[in-house]
Amino acid sequence: MNKSKTVLSSAVVLYFIVCFEILIMISPFAGFFYSAFNPFLLGLAKYRATKWLSSFFFTHMVVPPTDLLKSIRVMGSALFVLGLAIFLVCAVQVYSSKFFKKGRPVVKGLYSSIRHPQYLGLAIAGMGLAILWPRFLVVVLWLAMIFVYFLLSRDEEGRMERQHPEAYREYLARTGMFLPKGIEDSLSFSTALGKAALFVVISALAIGGAFVLRSYTVNHLPLWTGSNVVALAVLPEDEPMMDHRMGDILKVEEVESRLKPNQPYLAYFLPTNYVMQGLVADTGGDWQLYKRHHSISRFADWVFHPFNSWES
């Protein structure tokens, strides 16, 4: 049992490693991380069946181009913060009971109606992270994570029922696993078939919704097209300048000499001091984020101030 729990926990750790790719990316350890992770992404991209996993379903770089996408971006931050808050509050309850009440079971607060609010909090935070770092792979790993949490929950409940048979059965009868009992019963979540059906529905909504959002995003990107070049303005306010200048830029001898007639190109129209230039092209060490900013403060800014993640 300990071996299976180690394997399941490793899946959760993998999910958070991928989700925190953004934090690693802006740190001095990015090179070490991508030396191992990038071959994995390139391996996925080789095959049509797995190529979509390495792609992003929000393809607008930093600034969402529509009010709907801005709302979803803010929701990502809100879910991430809410989920972490739930997890931390419950963790304080659990460890306070362990250290000060000699290990008595926690049945107050969220535990009075939900048996595993910590897992619920991490699942909510994971949903927020999947929006903040919207790679399809993150969504799939999030689904794997909530499945892992379900298995871990069942294992914990089995152990508790063996240790405290009567008291824990009474607790099981009046609480839900991840949602209040009344809600779970209305969703037929209390049966094995209901749990399986609910997971299938969640998976279809998560993956299908990501594809719908990618299509919607692509159709609303501020693009300039000309011959074999498509340009994307990272900041919406730069779209008029892009429309006005891209034709002249492509006629510059240095640029024109590098373009092959039958090859498609994607160009990014960036502000001069855009802090994430290194994601788009090799612009030298001066544009590595960890050399220009404190990584933790940039990560916090990315979460708490969704639309202030650039320099003007």
N, C-alpha and C positions, 0 to 999 in steps of 0.2 A: 504493500500500500504506500509506503514512504517513497518507493521508487516512482510509482505512478504520479504521486503528488509532485515530485521533483520535475517530472516531464511536463506536467500541466502548468506548474509555476513557471517553467522555462518559456512556455508559449506566451504567458503574460508578460514576462520580461522582454521577450523579443518584440512584442507589440509596442511597448513603451520606448524601446530603443529606436524603433522606426519612427514613432511619433515625435520623439525628441531629436530627430534628425536635424531639425531647424536649429536647435540649441547647439548641437555638436558642430553643425556647419559653420557657425559664427565663432567657433572657438579655435584655439591653436591646435586642437586634436583632429581637425577636419581631415587632414591628409591621411592619418592613421585609420580613421573610420572608413573613409571612402576606398582605401586600398583593399579593404575586405568587403565593403557593402556594394561598391560600384560594380565589381564583376558579377555579383548576384543580380543587380538590376539589368546589366547588359545581357546576362543569360536569359532573363525573362523576356527581354525585348527581341530575342532572336526568333521566337516562335509566335505565330499568330494567336494561338490559344492562350498564351500568357502575356503577350505584349501589352495588353491593356492594363495589367497590374502595375506596371512601372510608370504609367501615365498619371497626370493630374486631372481631376474633373473640374476644378476651377482653374482656368488657363489665363487668368487676367493678371498674373504676377502679384502685385500688391493691392492695387486699388480696384475694387469692384466697379464695373461700369454702369450698373443700374441700381435703383433703390431696393429691388428685391434681393439682389446679391449682397448689397450692403447690409441689409437686415439679417441675412443668413450669416454673414461674417461676424456681426455683433453677437448673434445667437451663439456662435462657436465660442467666443470669449466668455459669454454668460454661463454656458453649460460647463465649460472647463472650471471656472471659478466656483460655481455651485457644487459640482461634483466633488472637488477637493475639499470644500467646506464641510459637506456631509461626511466625507471620509474622516477628516480630522476631528470633528465633534464626536463621532462614534468611537474613534481610536482613543480619545481622552476618556470616554466612558469605560471602555473595555479595560484599559491599563490602570485606571484609577481603581476599578473593582479588583483587579488582579493584585495590586500592591497594597491597597488600604482596606479591602474587605475580604481578604484571604481567598480570592478566587471565586467569590459568589457570582452566579450568572447575572448578566445584565439584562433586565427586562423593562427598563424605563426609557423615556425619550422615544426615539424612533423604534427602538427594540420592542416597545409595547404593542406595535402593530405590524412590524416587519422583522423577520428573523435575520436578515442579512443586509442591513442598510449600508454597511461598509462596501460590500460588493456593488450595491446599487450606486453608491456615490462614485466609485471608480468607473463603472460603466457609463455614467453620465459625463464624467470628466473625459473619458475616452471618446465619447461622441463629439464633445467639443473639440478635442484635439484632431479628430478626423476632419473637422471643418477647417480648423486653423492650418493644418498641413494636409491638404486634400488629395493625397495620392490614393488611387484605387486599392493598392496593397494595404494601406492603413485601414480602409473600410473592411476588407476581408479579414485582416488580423483582429479588428475590433469584434467582428462576429465570432471568430475563434475564441477571443478572450471571454465573451459573455457565456459561451458554451462551457469553457473551462470553469468559470465561476459557478455555473450550475452544478457541474460535477463535484467541485470542491464543497459546495453547500450541502449536497446530498451526503457526502462523506462525513462532514462535520455533524450533520443532524443524526446520522446513524450512530456515531460515537456518543453523542449527548444522550440519545435515547437509551443506549445500553448502560450509561452511567447513572442516569436519573430517569428511569422508565415512566413512572406515574406523572411526575411534575412536568417532564418535557412533553409527554403526550398531550397534557392539558394545554401547554403552551402552543404546541402545533395546531391544536384545534381552534385556537382563537387568533392566530396570526397568519399572515401570508409570507411566502418565501422572499419575494422582492417587492411586492406591492401589498397594500392593505387587503385583508382576506376577502372583503366584499367585492373588490375590483377583480381579484384573481378568479373568484367563483363566477363572476359575470362573464369573464373571458374563457371560462372552462379551462383555466390554467391549472386546476387542481389535479387533473388526470394526466397520465403519461402521454396519451394521444394529443391532448390539448397543448401540452408543453411543446411537443414536436411540431404541431401545426403552427403554434405561435412563433417558434424559431424560424420556420420556413417563411412565414409572412414577414417577419422582421428582416430576414436576409434578402427577400425579394424587394422590399421597400428600400433598404439601404443601398444595395448594388444598383437596382433599377433607377432609384432616385438620383444616384451619382451620375449615371449615364445621361439622364434627362437634364441635370444641371450642367453637365459639360456641353451638351448640344445648345442649351439656352445661352450659356456664357459665350461660346464661339460665335453665335449669331448676333451677339451684342457687343463684340469687341470693337474698339475704335481702330479700324484697319485702313491702310492705304494700299492700293494695288496698282501695279504697273508692270507690264510685260511679264517677266519671270520673278519679280520681287514683290513680296508682301511685307509691309511694315506695320508694327504695332506700337502705339504710343502708351507708355507705362502710366503716365498721368493724363487724365482726361483733358485737362486744360492745355496740354501740349498738342492735342489733335489738330487745331487750326494751323499751327506752325508746321506740323508734319505734312499736312495736305499741301501747304504752300511751298515747302522746301525740298521734299523728297525727290521730286523730278530733277531739280538742280544738283542735288547730292549725287545722284546716280550718274550724272554727266561729268563729275570730277574725274580727271584722268586716273588718279590712283585707285579710285573705286571701280571705275569702268573696266580697268585692265584686269581686275580680279574676278569679274563676273563671267561665267561661262554661259553662252546663249541658251543651251537646252537644259540647264540645271535650275531647279527652283530654289529660292532663297527666302529666308525669314529674317527680317531686320527689326531691331528694337530701337525706338526713338526715346533716348534717355536724357534726363536732366544732367547737367554737368557734374553736380555733386551727388548724384544718386549713389546711395551707400551700398547697393547690392550689385554693382557692376560686375563683380567677380562671378556672379551666377550666369551672366550672359556671355562674357568673353574674358580672355586672359588679359587683364589690364594692368598686371604687375602687382607687386607686393603692397604698394601703398593703398590699394583698394581692398585688402583683406580686412574683414570687419573687426576681427579681434585686435588689429593694430590701430584701428580708428575709434573703437568704442569698447566699453566694458560689455562682455558677452551677456552677462546676467541682466544688466539693465536694458540691453536691446531686446532680450527675450521677454522681459516684463513689459516693455513698451509694446511689443508685438501682441501680447495678450490683452493688456488693459487699455491700450489706445490703438484700436485697429486701423485708424486712418492717419496716424502720425508716424508711420514706419519709414519715412523718407525725409531727406533734407530738402528744403526749398532754397 
